[in-house]
Amino acid sequence: MQVLRLHNRGNLRLHTEPDPIPRDREVTLRITAVGLCGSDLHWYSHAGIGDAQLSTPLVLGHEFAAVIDNGSKAGKQVAVDPAIPCDHCRYCRNGHPNLCENLVFAGHDTTDGALCEKMTWPQKCLYPLPETLGAIEGAMLEPLGVAIHAVELSHLRKGMRVGIFGCGPIGLLIVQLARLRGARQIIASDVLEHRLEAAQSMGAGKTVAATSDDASAAIWAATNNNGVDIAFEAAGENEAVQAAIHAVRPGGQAMLIGIPATDETIFKASTARRKGLTIKLIRRMQHTYPQAMHLVHKGFVDVKSLVTHRFGLGDFKKAFRAALNREGIKVIIEPNQQAPT
């Protein structure tokens, strides 16, 4: 089978390797769709994320769907949770598997991910897809799960003002979730015009170009100088963090989702302190796959239109180039077929 491994910064290579052999409580999966995430780009560009550094050639990819390749459920299409919690540490027992002390995660550290034709994964992490959903929607359930987790931690309620800073896939999913939750006002900010247009089409009532010198003033003016109740930062840039904190009203919340390139989040402390802000950092998700699948299945959240680029595994260079250049919105690699470029 074909496997794509990261050897060092910017050095991805296709390999031919034997098919994997499932262990106890695992099945073999034939990978159908893999989304390229910002964290994959961190691994590609920096050979690591924070204190997790590349030590052996790694297969990236944690947003994925597959078809079960063996056993009694062979042929069934599934979405795959990339996280394997231990289920017995104090955090797992208290309902926080995303904080598991022994967490194993696809495409991270030394655990291979889904940018390959086949892989093995525990049965407990598989979610059968209804016939109405395909591989693309299945792969997009993971970023939707992150967005759901962020919104739930924020306790977003009807009538609130919301700001989204960074309109990549997760930011655009939060726009849709905020609309579903009955947000009074949704303001979206990004440096790219095509992503602002997408935010507007998905429910943002006001968009602000982050490149503008008066972007912060424009956001305050849009809220009648009240500020937003909740700011979601989904860009992974300190400028976006600072803009989010500036936009929040006193006593409000800043939800930090993006992963910074330098492993440091920097903002003006006096602004956050004087406002008495609550700042929360988002760690992946917890127990969100059933809810994510329901929202997509019922048509409440649109994930498919976020996918603007699709490539076969052999076109991985084009795929990563498109993702790094922020072309479109979401880039998908389909390892088992030659997808349109």
Summary of the structure (lengths in Angstrom):
residues: 341
radius of gyration: 19.7
end to end distance: 21.8
largest distance: 61.6
contacts: 1193
relative contact order: 0.15
helix: 32%
strand: 29%
